[in-house]
Amino acid sequence: MAHYDPLVIRRAEGSWLTTVDGRRLLDGVASLWCNVHGHSREEINQAIRTQLDRVAHVTTLGMSCDTTEELASRLTLKTPGDLDHVFFSSDGSSAVEAAIKMAFQYWQQVDCGVGSSKVKYLALDLAYHGDTTGAVSLGGIKYFHKLFSPILFSPLRGPLPCTYRLPAGVSPDQACEVYASQLETIISGNRDELAAVVVEPLVQGAAGMITHPAGLLQQIRALCDRYDVLLICDEVATGFGRTGSFFACQQEEVTPDILCLGKGLTSGYLPMAATVARRKVFDAFLAPVEESRQFFHGHTFAGNPLAAAAALASLDLFESDQTLHSLSGKEKRLKQELACLDDHQNVGSVRGRGLMYGIEVVQDRESKSGFDSSKLIGRKICERATEKGVWIRPLGDVIVLMPPLAIQEDEIVMLAAAVVESIQEVTFDHS
Ligand SMILES: Cc1ncc(COP(=O)(O)O)c(C=O)c1O
């Protein structure tokens, strides 16, 4: 396999990256899943510049910035239900970390009789919630997380609600009920200890773009209500239009108790994340200051005004560009361009929602068994695509397609063509 030096980018515009030596590459993974409106959008750049001339940073501890306040209000117009209280941090992992602690402290303080015993979490198999210690504890990808097990807490582990590899004897129509029933067994059996169920709604990105059966999130919400457990939705990857709706949970009309946001919040321009809580969670922290019920968690750069300005400009662009409106047409086009892989003997599954797709390359389509990992098939396919002018990154042998939502249809055609050809060529070399 050819050896590639890491690409060094000097400029970027729209969906295109330009390296220091002048190569142009289509950004097929939205700069690690975060770019929404394309690179170098004048509206976002200008908003950051304008904010810079006012104030670059002030703390949110004991004070705030009006731009950050405005963002909090605007965000809660977008979040479902009474998710009205925004806690800012700097990256998705920190948003999850805050959610873990918030859920714990909620049960310690809420008047429910069994509060203090609710100290456990339920996470799904192959979950990914970030790389800080709490988030890694929830994580279920052994390749990333196993090494750290001596320093992690152990969550209860639910199934991987996969629609491609189903449990033996389970049909696609039965999958939702089967996974929900497995989850109910765990939740009901641990209801007095369980603080929260944590899920990536609809699509588990880092697990390999695993799509959940339709209706499962709604069932998980119902289980959390039935057994008095909080629901935390980690929408760091799925939020901000990525799966076709503003937030993925809205597709199932679910309001989580705590919602984690990151990546696309600033359209991927500056580091910012948020943990958004429902009123009942927020209320559990209210008390005279002497009672010390406040949330003891704060990051220096939380709510940074420059990032908030970028996020506000991004929210404006969702409206002026009608980003969500054009998305279903783009998804349709992507699926159409990838349809030629339906009969490819080494393509097990093309799956996803919105512009969050994965193509799983397998050695044997019938048994769904993968190539030996030492063959690095996914990596080779992505390197071949880079030679063809498209920048993508694999997750094992799942080829991830996650371009900026602002990608144009002709660019989708180029992206798909490069990926299809690369899959055909590399799998042919290994046949
Ligand atoms: C679902 C999910 N949660 C959390 C994170 C962590 O976000 P960050 O890399 O900004 O810390 C990621 C990152 O990919 C993610 O996909």
The ligand as a Gaussian input file, in Angstrom:
#p B3LYP/6-31G(d) Opt

LIG

0 1
 C      -22.122000      10.728000      19.107000
 C      -20.875000      11.464000      19.522000
 N      -20.770000      11.936000      20.768000
 C      -19.695000      12.608000      21.185000
 C      -18.630000      12.829000      20.338000
 C      -17.409000      13.546000      20.837000
 O      -17.339000      14.846000      20.314000
 P      -15.943000      15.633000      20.338000
 O      -15.037000      14.931000      19.386000
 O      -16.323000      17.012000      19.881000
 O      -15.452000      15.610000      21.729000
 C      -18.686000      12.353000      19.022000
 C      -17.561000      12.561000      18.098000
 O      -17.491000      12.033000      17.021000
 C      -19.842000      11.647000      18.601000
 O      -19.940000      11.130000      17.363000

